[in-house]
């Protein structure tokens, strides 16, 4: 089980890094909202290795059988490896490769909110955004939020994959 988790977790980590770097170099000119959607799609694609890891373990190492609980453990292990690598990559990106990212993100977000909200709502949202900006300025918080985001998506994919692939 451990070898399957490490192998497919590594595949997921490589995939998420490759998709992240591809989007950084090729899709940099797109609006941030589009980049955000593509980022979530990249996470889902990279976490497809959860399904393949569970299926691989069931078919190659467990005589075609797997219980829901074991499948979920495998899926979450794969998700955790992928999430940790993505968290580190995101901190490297925000802190070293593109240190202006957060400022640019908040500036564009404020601009979009100002166009779409009433003046009173804009002021409320602006205050919320400023408090979040201070929070996201901490690399440990950035890392934690990215890991948690990928783990939540990974849990959903693990849950669905476990339900689909379980065999007694």
Buried (B, 14 or more C-beta within 10 A) or exposed (E): BEEBBBBBBBBBBBBBBEBBEEBEEEEEEEEBEEBEEBBEEBBBBBBBBBBBBBBBBBBEEBEEEBBBEBBBBBBBBBBBBBBBBBBBBBBEBBBEEEEEBBEEBBEEBBEEBEEEBEEEEBEEBBEEBEEBBEEBEEBEBBBEBBBEBBBEBBBBBBBEBBEEBBEE
